[in-house]
Amino acid sequence: MAKKKNLKKAAPVETLSRPMPGKKNKPVKPLLPSKTVLILIFTAVVLSGFIIYLPSLSNEFTNWDDPGYITENQDIRDWSVNGINHLFHSYTKGNYHPITMLSLAAEYHVAALKPYMYHLDSLLLHLLTCLSVTVFTWLLTRNLAITAFCGLLFTIHPMHVESVAWVSGRKDVLYALFYFLSLIGYYYYCTAKKNNILFYGLCLIMFLLSLLSKGIAVTLPLSCLLIDYYLKRPLKIRSLTEKIPMLILSIIFGIISIKAQQSSDSISTDQMVPIFNRIFFASYAFLAYIAKFILPADLCNFYPYPVKPNDQLTAIWYIYPIIIVSLLFVIYRFARKNKDVVFGFLFYASCIFLLIQLLPVGTAIIAERYSYISYFGLFFIAGSLYSNAMSGLPSLGKSAKPVISLIVLVWFIYLGINTNTRCGVWKDSETLWRDEIKKQPELSRAYANLGSFLFFQEKYDEALPELTKAIELGPPSAGPYSQLGNIYEKQGKYDLAAIEFKKALELNPKAPVDYNNLGFMLQQQGKLDEALPYFNKQIELNPNFGKSYTNRGELYRMEGKTELAFSDLNKAISLDSNSIRPYESRGILYMAQGKYDKAAADFDSAIKIDPKAPEAYNDRGYNKTISEIIMKRLLLIITRLLKYSPNLQMPI
């Protein structure tokens, strides 16, 4: 790469504010050296973040994406070279983020399914990201007020809780950490007097790691262009060509991200949102994020569209694009020479643009986790406005400054308390979805997910009305029907369970687990011929689901097809060695063949997995009793043979 002219590095500002452009301000003697203030800012960032997010360390996993990412994800349990390689060659829940999955796999290898380790790592990654934001802001501005604002707001803003207190939000804290480290590398590449190629390499490596953590990091080349603008780098061919490697990476990972989303049907060419309506929904989302930056009230983990996507839009929706155009005009007319405002607004706009549902992904109009990096631009503007106010705007008297500082302090306290409280909402699935129902009482999925959680807590009577409510609210979804079927199964109502599973399959014919469930219900009713095709279909759709092999193996055992039964039960154990049922079933097969030692070994394995499993103890006791009876009868026969035929030669 050709050597370029180095930029002159800005001299550090020794005050909490800086002079207004075009104004002659008297120098203010700092109360503390800037290095001391910086250390205090870093300390405040770490301490405030740790204290405010402390409740998150006692949180459990939730049933919102955590099963797919952690608790039911077999991929993270394989810590071998092949297992790690698989993470880099597969999608997870419609996303390609192997570094994120690698971090979860490492945690599972150390702590299995103990949530404390996962939450602690998410908090530490968040604090590291906050420190990176603070360093980057100081390098770029040499302004203590903006640095403090960006560092502290990034740390304590309630809109960031979802990314930190939710284990499945790991991708946000990881990609953001590498994103800002990449921007720091790019800053040094632009300003270093020598060895700048090393900083360019660092920038690219961190960018790649960010992309491997979450594909939305594709916006980084735009952020680098904004750094060029802020540092007043001339727009030349060289400054554009140096972005080509970044642009290539962005295009590659952009294509991968789209394919990953399409693999889970998150994106389709016939999305339910009409193209014309997307403009107004996107405008609403753009402004909603700004509103929640200022006043983050009524936060939710899921924000449905305020109107049905195909409904006729009311007049208010046509106002949102006008507000955005007006905002752009105000910035151009009055603030275009204020590079802080321009930089901050364009940073926010460029990072949020891909996330405001112009290309609809999922069924939520906004998501709090989407603000994690984009809000840096708004934090930057807030810090600049405060800095300028403290530097002595002509229209402000001396008495106004303490008032402004007091308002800012109250706002910061409000944000911190809100964040701390919000961590408690993510305590577990019940607190999460009850909070959602309180704020979105017409949201079907909230009732469905609450009902699912109550089912797994064996609170069947409490779960039934929640699932029924989810079905009433609609739109039709397979999940509530499937969970109703599970409840009826637990209650021994196999005929009702089969009806619910059939309804679930009508709505979602690609749901492997419901084929398995329906097959098991038919099997329990003795309808073996009807059950077998459903087990076969489930295995066809998901050949790595051990429970289906267990169920089909038991069916074969009931039909007397011993070899097929052994084959399926062996496969089930190889796929999930922590399940007791295949060991129990195989033990019964061994016992039927008179192989009591092998049967005892399987029953012992089942007891080792679950020492409280009564069936395994019963089977082992029965096996032992049968083997002892047979041995006693065999000894009796041998004794009688020797008595009546003393010269009989016994084979050895």
KAKA-V654007 format. One record per residue. N is the residue number from 0. SS is DSSP state (H for helix, E for strand, L for the rest). PHI is phi in degrees with one decimal (none if undefined). PSI is psi in degrees with one decimal (999 if undefined). Layout:
# KAKA-V654007
N;SS;PHI;PSI
N;SS;PHI;PSI
This chain:
# KAKA-V654007
0;L;none;134.5
1;L;-65.3;147.8
2;L;-73.2;137.8
3;L;-121.9;162.1
4;L;-68.6;130.3
5;L;-79.4;143.8
6;L;-83.5;147.5
7;L;-76.8;124.8
8;L;-74.2;136.7
9;L;-66.7;141.0
10;L;-73.5;141.5
11;L;-61.1;138.9
12;L;-90.8;132.2
13;L;-97.4;9.7
14;L;-122.9;172.2
15;L;-79.8;-0.4
16;L;-142.2;176.1
17;L;-138.6;157.8
18;L;-63.6;146.9
19;L;-72.2;143.0
20;L;-57.1;132.6
21;L;80.0;0.0
22;L;-110.3;144.9
23;L;-99.2;102.9
24;L;-101.3;144.3
25;L;-72.3;136.6
26;L;-62.3;136.4
27;L;-101.4;127.0
28;L;-72.7;123.0
29;L;-68.4;144.1
30;L;-71.6;-33.7
31;L;-135.8;150.1
32;L;-60.4;149.0
33;H;-59.8;-35.3
34;H;-62.8;-39.9
35;H;-65.3;-42.9
36;H;-63.7;-39.9
37;H;-60.6;-43.7
38;H;-61.4;-39.9
39;H;-64.8;-38.7
40;H;-64.4;-46.8
41;H;-59.7;-42.5
42;H;-64.1;-42.4
43;H;-63.6;-39.3
44;H;-60.8;-49.1
45;H;-67.6;-48.4
46;H;-66.9;-45.3
47;H;-64.0;-41.4
48;H;-63.4;-44.4
49;H;-67.0;-43.4
50;H;-67.0;-46.0
51;H;-67.0;-37.1
52;L;-92.3;5.0
53;H;-55.1;-39.7
54;H;-59.1;-26.1
55;H;-65.8;-21.5
56;H;-70.5;-18.1
57;H;-99.9;7.3
58;L;-73.5;155.1
59;L;-96.9;179.8
60;L;-72.9;156.8
61;L;-112.5;170.8
62;L;-93.9;16.3
63;L;-103.5;97.0
64;L;72.9;-25.7
65;H;-58.7;-37.9
66;H;-59.7;-43.6
67;H;-68.9;-31.8
68;H;-88.4;-36.6
69;H;-128.7;-69.7
70;H;-65.2;-29.6
71;L;-117.1;11.9
72;L;-91.0;109.6
73;L;-71.9;-24.1
74;H;-62.5;-37.6
75;H;-77.7;-5.9
76;H;-88.4;-9.8
77;L;-100.2;102.3
78;L;-94.3;13.7
79;L;-79.3;172.6
80;H;-60.7;-42.3
81;H;-64.3;-38.5
82;H;-64.9;-44.4
83;H;-65.7;-39.9
84;H;-61.2;-37.1
85;H;-63.0;-36.5
86;H;-61.0;-31.0
87;L;-87.3;-0.9
88;L;-128.9;27.7
89;L;-148.7;160.6
90;L;-99.2;151.4
91;E;-127.6;116.5
92;L;50.1;46.2
93;L;74.7;20.8
94;E;-135.3;149.3
95;L;-112.5;101.9
96;L;-147.0;71.4
97;H;-62.2;-32.5
98;H;-66.5;-39.8
99;H;-60.8;-46.9
100;H;-66.7;-33.7
101;H;-64.4;-38.8
102;H;-64.4;-39.7
103;H;-68.9;-36.9
104;H;-64.8;-40.0
105;H;-62.8;-40.8
106;H;-66.4;-40.4
107;H;-64.0;-37.5
108;H;-62.7;-32.7
109;H;-90.9;-44.0
110;H;-120.8;5.8
111;L;53.8;-122.4
112;L;-111.9;35.7
113;L;-88.0;113.3
114;H;-65.5;-22.8
115;H;-56.1;-45.8
116;H;-60.6;-42.4
117;H;-64.3;-44.6
118;H;-68.9;-37.8
119;H;-63.0;-44.8
120;H;-64.0;-39.7
121;H;-62.3;-41.1
122;H;-65.9;-44.1
123;H;-63.2;-40.0
124;H;-65.8;-37.7
125;H;-62.5;-44.1
126;H;-65.4;-38.9
127;H;-63.7;-39.3
128;H;-63.9;-42.6
129;H;-61.4;-41.1
130;H;-65.2;-38.9
131;H;-64.0;-40.5
132;H;-61.5;-43.0
133;H;-63.5;-45.5
134;H;-62.5;-46.8
135;H;-60.4;-43.3
136;H;-64.2;-41.7
137;H;-65.4;-43.7
138;H;-60.1;-40.3
139;H;-75.3;-38.5
140;H;-109.3;-27.9
141;L;52.5;34.1
142;L;-122.9;120.1
143;H;-69.5;-34.9
144;H;-66.3;-48.4
145;H;-63.8;-40.1
146;H;-60.9;-45.4
147;H;-64.9;-43.1
148;H;-60.3;-51.1
149;H;-63.5;-45.0
150;H;-64.3;-47.3
151;H;-74.1;-41.3
152;H;-65.4;-39.8
153;H;-61.6;-32.9
154;H;-75.8;-42.3
155;H;-110.2;-2.9
156;L;-68.2;132.2
157;H;-61.3;-26.2
158;H;-66.6;-12.2
159;H;-93.3;-5.6
160;H;-60.9;-41.6
161;H;-56.4;-40.1
162;H;-72.0;-22.5
163;H;-101.9;-48.5
164;H;-82.7;-10.3
165;L;-104.4;119.1
166;H;-58.8;-37.3
167;H;-69.2;-9.4
168;H;-80.8;6.2
169;H;-52.9;-36.3
170;H;-59.6;-31.1
171;H;-70.2;-48.9
172;H;-68.3;-31.3
173;H;-72.0;-50.6
174;H;-67.6;-32.7
175;H;-67.6;-39.7
176;H;-59.4;-49.8
177;H;-68.6;-31.5
178;H;-61.8;-50.4
179;H;-73.8;-30.8
180;H;-64.1;-36.5
181;H;-65.2;-41.0
182;H;-65.6;-36.3
183;H;-63.6;-43.5
184;H;-60.7;-40.2
185;H;-67.3;-38.4
186;H;-58.7;-47.0
187;H;-67.3;-32.5
188;H;-61.4;-38.4
189;H;-74.6;-27.6
190;H;-114.9;-14.1
191;L;-68.6;143.2
192;L;-80.8;-24.1
193;L;-150.8;165.0
194;L;57.9;27.7
195;H;-68.5;-21.0
196;H;-64.5;-31.2
197;H;-66.2;-39.2
198;H;-70.3;-32.8
199;H;-64.8;-41.5
200;H;-62.4;-41.8
201;H;-60.8;-42.4
202;H;-58.4;-46.3
203;H;-67.0;-40.7
204;H;-64.1;-45.8
205;H;-65.5;-35.1
206;H;-63.9;-43.9
207;H;-62.3;-43.1
208;H;-64.2;-35.8
209;H;-64.9;-43.5
210;H;-63.0;-37.7
211;H;-73.7;-11.9
212;H;-93.7;-34.7
213;L;-166.1;129.4
214;H;-64.3;-21.5
215;H;-67.1;-6.0
216;H;-66.3;-1.1
217;H;-59.2;-14.4
218;H;-78.3;-5.1
219;H;-58.0;-39.3
220;H;-55.2;-35.7
221;H;-67.2;-38.1
222;H;-64.2;-36.1
223;H;-67.1;-38.0
224;H;-62.9;-36.1
225;H;-67.8;-34.0
226;H;-64.5;-41.3
227;H;-56.7;-44.8
228;H;-62.5;-44.9
229;H;-65.8;-37.7
230;L;-83.9;0.7
231;L;60.4;38.1
232;L;-72.7;134.1
233;L;-65.7;140.8
234;L;-81.5;97.4
235;L;-122.9;172.5
236;H;-58.0;-39.4
237;H;-63.0;-41.5
238;H;-70.4;-20.1
239;H;-87.9;-41.7
240;H;-65.6;-29.1
241;L;-68.4;-13.7
242;L;-88.5;-8.8
243;H;-59.4;-47.8
244;H;-58.1;-37.8
245;H;-65.6;-42.4
246;H;-64.3;-39.5
247;H;-61.7;-45.9
248;H;-61.0;-40.3
249;H;-63.6;-42.3
250;H;-65.2;-45.6
251;H;-59.6;-49.5
252;H;-75.8;-24.2
253;H;-64.9;-43.2
254;H;-64.5;-43.5
255;H;-61.0;-41.7
256;H;-63.9;-41.4
257;H;-64.4;-43.0
258;H;-64.9;-37.8
259;H;-64.2;-43.4
260;H;-64.5;-39.4
261;H;-66.3;-29.1
262;H;-65.5;-22.9
263;L;-109.6;13.6
264;L;62.8;22.0
265;L;-73.3;-28.2
266;L;-123.2;135.8
267;L;-145.6;158.0
268;L;-70.4;-18.8
269;L;-111.9;44.5
270;L;-54.8;150.6
271;L;-70.0;-17.9
272;L;-86.6;116.6
273;L;-59.4;146.2
274;H;-58.1;-41.9
275;H;-61.8;-41.5
276;H;-68.4;-25.6
277;H;-60.7;-33.1
278;H;-60.2;-43.3
279;H;-76.3;-37.8
280;H;-64.9;-39.7
281;H;-65.8;-39.1
282;H;-64.2;-42.2
283;H;-59.8;-46.4
284;H;-63.0;-42.5
285;H;-57.0;-43.2
286;H;-79.3;-31.9
287;H;-63.3;-39.3
288;H;-63.2;-40.2
289;H;-64.8;-42.0
290;H;-63.1;-41.5
291;H;-76.0;-17.2
292;H;-66.6;-43.2
293;H;-76.0;-48.0
294;L;-133.5;88.5
295;L;-79.8;73.3
296;L;-105.3;158.9
297;L;51.8;48.3
298;L;-71.7;144.8
299;L;-135.4;161.5
300;L;-89.9;-10.9
301;L;-145.0;128.5
302;E;-115.8;100.3
303;E;-71.1;162.8
304;L;-59.8;135.0
305;L;-61.6;-26.2
306;L;-131.5;161.5
307;L;-65.8;135.6
308;L;-54.7;-29.7
309;L;-96.2;0.9
310;L;-71.4;157.5
311;L;-68.9;128.4
312;L;-76.6;140.3
313;L;-82.5;174.1
314;H;-60.6;-33.3
315;H;-59.4;-31.7
316;H;-68.4;-28.5
317;H;-78.0;-12.2
318;H;-80.9;-29.5
319;H;-59.2;-46.4
320;H;-62.0;-33.7
321;H;-65.4;-39.2
322;H;-62.2;-41.7
323;H;-65.9;-43.1
324;H;-62.0;-40.4
325;H;-64.5;-39.9
326;H;-62.9;-42.9
327;H;-62.6;-39.5
328;H;-64.1;-43.8
329;H;-61.5;-43.6
330;H;-63.5;-42.9
331;H;-67.4;-40.6
332;H;-74.9;-40.2
333;H;-115.2;-17.4
334;L;-128.3;10.6
335;L;-66.0;-21.0
336;L;-90.7;-4.6
337;L;-94.3;98.4
338;H;-67.0;-22.7
339;H;-63.8;-48.0
340;H;-66.4;-44.2
341;H;-63.3;-46.8
342;H;-60.7;-48.7
343;H;-63.0;-44.5
344;H;-66.8;-43.8
345;H;-69.1;-32.5
346;H;-63.6;-47.1
347;H;-60.5;-48.7
348;H;-63.5;-43.0
349;H;-68.6;-33.2
350;H;-81.8;-28.9
351;H;-92.0;-14.4
352;H;-57.1;-43.6
353;H;-76.3;-3.2
354;H;-117.1;10.6
355;L;-105.3;24.2
356;L;68.8;27.4
357;L;-66.0;-38.2
358;L;-108.9;97.0
359;L;-60.2;127.8
360;L;-125.9;117.7
361;L;77.3;-164.7
362;L;-123.4;15.7
363;E;-104.0;141.3
364;E;-81.3;-32.4
365;E;-140.6;164.5
366;L;-146.1;134.5
367;H;-60.0;-34.8
368;H;-64.5;-22.5
369;H;-70.2;-13.5
370;H;-85.7;-6.2
371;H;-57.2;-49.2
372;H;-92.3;-40.7
373;H;-60.1;-31.5
374;H;-65.2;-17.0
375;H;-54.2;-38.7
376;H;-61.9;-40.7
377;H;-71.5;-37.7
378;H;-60.3;-39.5
379;H;-62.8;-44.8
380;H;-64.0;-43.6
381;H;-60.4;-43.5
382;H;-63.5;-40.4
383;H;-65.7;-42.8
384;H;-62.6;-41.8
385;H;-65.4;-42.2
386;H;-60.7;-44.1
387;H;-66.8;-37.2
388;H;-63.5;-40.9
389;H;-74.7;-19.2
390;L;-81.6;-7.5
391;L;105.4;63.5
392;L;-63.4;138.7
393;L;-56.8;-33.4
394;L;-79.3;-6.6
395;L;-105.9;129.9
396;L;-81.1;173.3
397;H;-63.7;-31.2
398;H;-72.6;-19.4
399;H;-73.7;-29.8
400;H;-64.0;-46.6
401;H;-61.4;-34.4
402;H;-65.4;-43.7
403;H;-62.6;-44.4
404;H;-61.8;-38.1
405;H;-66.5;-42.3
406;H;-61.0;-43.7
407;H;-62.9;-42.9
408;H;-62.3;-44.6
409;H;-62.3;-40.9
410;H;-61.5;-45.4
411;H;-61.4;-42.6
412;H;-63.5;-42.4
413;H;-58.8;-45.3
414;H;-62.5;-44.5
415;H;-63.2;-43.8
416;H;-65.3;-42.0
417;H;-61.1;-42.5
418;H;-65.0;-45.0
419;H;-60.5;-42.5
420;H;-66.9;-39.7
421;H;-63.9;-31.6
422;H;-58.4;-36.8
423;H;-67.8;-27.8
424;H;-63.0;-32.3
425;L;-87.0;17.3
426;L;-54.8;-50.6
427;L;-158.6;-176.9
428;H;-64.2;-36.1
429;H;-67.3;-47.4
430;H;-64.6;-36.3
431;H;-64.7;-50.1
432;H;-80.5;-26.7
433;H;-67.8;-36.5
434;H;-64.7;-40.8
435;H;-64.3;-43.1
436;H;-63.7;-36.5
437;H;-61.8;-36.4
438;H;-96.7;-25.4
439;L;-130.3;71.6
440;L;-66.2;-10.9
441;L;-104.7;12.5
442;L;-90.1;110.0
443;H;-60.7;-43.9
444;H;-64.8;-25.9
445;H;-65.8;-43.6
446;H;-67.3;-39.2
447;H;-63.4;-44.4
448;H;-70.9;-35.0
449;H;-65.3;-44.3
450;H;-61.0;-39.0
451;H;-63.4;-43.2
452;H;-62.4;-45.1
453;H;-63.4;-34.1
454;H;-60.8;-46.9
455;H;-70.4;-17.5
456;L;-87.3;4.9
457;L;62.3;27.9
458;L;-100.0;69.0
459;H;-65.5;-39.5
460;H;-65.9;-32.1
461;H;-77.8;-31.2
462;H;-73.5;-35.5
463;H;-55.5;-50.3
464;H;-65.1;-31.6
465;H;-67.5;-42.9
466;H;-69.2;-37.9
467;H;-63.4;-40.2
468;H;-63.9;-39.5
469;H;-61.4;-40.6
470;H;-68.2;-39.1
471;H;-63.0;-41.3
472;H;-72.2;-34.2
473;L;65.1;-176.9
474;L;-68.4;163.9
475;L;-55.0;131.2
476;L;-141.7;145.5
477;H;-70.7;-30.7
478;H;-54.8;-53.9
479;H;-61.1;-39.0
480;H;-63.5;-42.8
481;H;-61.4;-42.4
482;H;-71.3;-34.0
483;H;-61.1;-41.0
484;H;-59.6;-39.3
485;H;-63.9;-39.2
486;H;-64.9;-46.7
487;H;-62.5;-34.0
488;H;-61.2;-48.0
489;H;-62.1;-28.9
490;L;-87.2;1.6
491;L;77.4;12.9
492;L;-94.9;73.1
493;H;-66.9;-33.2
494;H;-66.7;-42.2
495;H;-67.9;-37.8
496;H;-62.2;-42.9
497;H;-61.4;-38.3
498;H;-61.9;-44.5
499;H;-66.9;-39.5
500;H;-66.2;-35.8
501;H;-65.8;-38.7
502;H;-63.6;-40.3
503;H;-63.0;-40.8
504;H;-70.9;-29.9
505;H;-63.4;-36.3
506;H;-82.7;-30.2
507;L;-142.5;85.9
508;L;-68.5;-7.0
509;L;-100.4;12.8
510;L;-89.7;101.2
511;H;-60.0;-40.2
512;H;-63.5;-31.1
513;H;-73.7;-29.7
514;H;-63.2;-42.3
515;H;-64.4;-44.0
516;H;-63.7;-44.2
517;H;-65.1;-41.4
518;H;-60.5;-41.0
519;H;-66.2;-37.7
520;H;-64.2;-42.3
521;H;-66.4;-37.4
522;H;-62.4;-41.4
523;H;-65.0;-26.1
524;L;-88.8;4.6
525;L;81.3;9.1
526;L;-91.6;69.8
527;H;-66.5;-40.1
528;H;-65.1;-35.2
529;H;-75.2;-30.4
530;H;-74.3;-37.5
531;H;-55.7;-45.1
532;H;-60.0;-31.6
533;H;-71.5;-38.8
534;H;-63.9;-41.3
535;H;-62.7;-41.1
536;H;-66.4;-40.4
537;H;-62.3;-43.9
538;H;-67.1;-33.2
539;H;-64.5;-42.0
540;H;-76.2;-35.3
541;L;-141.1;86.6
542;L;-71.0;-2.6
543;L;-109.2;18.1
544;L;-97.3;105.2
545;H;-63.6;-33.1
546;H;-62.6;-34.1
547;H;-66.5;-39.3
548;H;-64.8;-37.1
549;H;-62.2;-47.8
550;H;-64.0;-43.8
551;H;-68.5;-35.4
552;H;-62.5;-40.3
553;H;-66.8;-35.9
554;H;-63.0;-45.7
555;H;-62.1;-37.0
556;H;-64.0;-40.4
557;H;-66.9;-28.3
558;L;-88.0;-2.4
559;L;81.0;14.0
560;L;-91.4;79.6
561;H;-63.4;-45.0
562;H;-63.9;-44.3
563;H;-64.2;-37.5
564;H;-64.2;-46.4
565;H;-59.8;-42.2
566;H;-60.1;-46.0
567;H;-69.8;-39.9
568;H;-69.4;-36.6
569;H;-63.5;-40.1
570;H;-64.8;-41.4
571;H;-61.2;-42.3
572;H;-67.3;-36.9
573;H;-67.5;-30.4
574;H;-82.7;-35.5
575;L;-145.6;89.0
576;L;-75.8;-2.8
577;L;-99.3;9.4
578;L;-100.7;134.9
579;L;-84.4;-25.8
580;H;-60.2;-45.6
581;H;-63.8;-33.0
582;H;-65.7;-43.3
583;H;-62.6;-45.8
584;H;-65.7;-42.0
585;H;-67.5;-35.3
586;H;-61.6;-38.9
587;H;-65.1;-38.8
588;H;-62.7;-45.3
589;H;-61.0;-40.8
590;H;-63.4;-38.7
591;H;-65.5;-26.9
592;L;-88.9;-0.5
593;L;80.5;12.4
594;L;-93.6;75.3
595;H;-70.4;-31.0
596;H;-65.8;-43.8
597;H;-67.9;-37.0
598;H;-63.1;-44.9
599;H;-60.9;-38.3
600;H;-63.5;-40.7
601;H;-68.4;-40.3
602;H;-65.9;-37.2
603;H;-64.5;-38.6
604;H;-63.2;-41.1
605;H;-63.5;-41.3
606;H;-67.7;-35.3
607;H;-64.4;-37.7
608;H;-69.2;-45.5
609;L;-136.0;93.0
610;L;-61.5;-12.9
611;L;-99.9;8.7
612;L;-78.8;108.8
613;H;-67.7;-33.6
614;H;-61.5;-39.8
615;H;-65.6;-39.7
616;H;-65.0;-42.1
617;H;-62.1;-45.5
618;H;-63.6;-42.8
619;H;-64.8;-40.9
620;H;-64.9;-41.2
621;H;-65.2;-43.3
622;H;-59.9;-42.8
623;H;-65.9;-41.7
624;H;-63.6;-46.2
625;H;-61.9;-45.2
626;H;-64.6;-36.7
627;H;-68.3;-40.6
628;H;-62.4;-43.6
629;H;-64.3;-41.3
630;H;-64.2;-41.3
631;H;-63.4;-42.5
632;H;-66.4;-37.3
633;H;-65.1;-42.3
634;H;-64.9;-37.9
635;H;-63.8;-42.3
636;H;-63.6;-43.0
637;H;-65.1;-41.2
638;H;-61.5;-44.1
639;H;-67.0;-37.5
640;H;-62.7;-42.3
641;H;-69.0;-32.2
642;H;-66.9;-44.6
643;H;-90.6;-17.0
644;L;-134.4;75.7
645;L;-62.9;-20.6
646;L;-95.5;8.2
647;L;-67.9;130.8
648;L;-91.0;117.4
649;L;-86.4;134.2
650;L;-67.0;144.3
651;L;-104.8;999
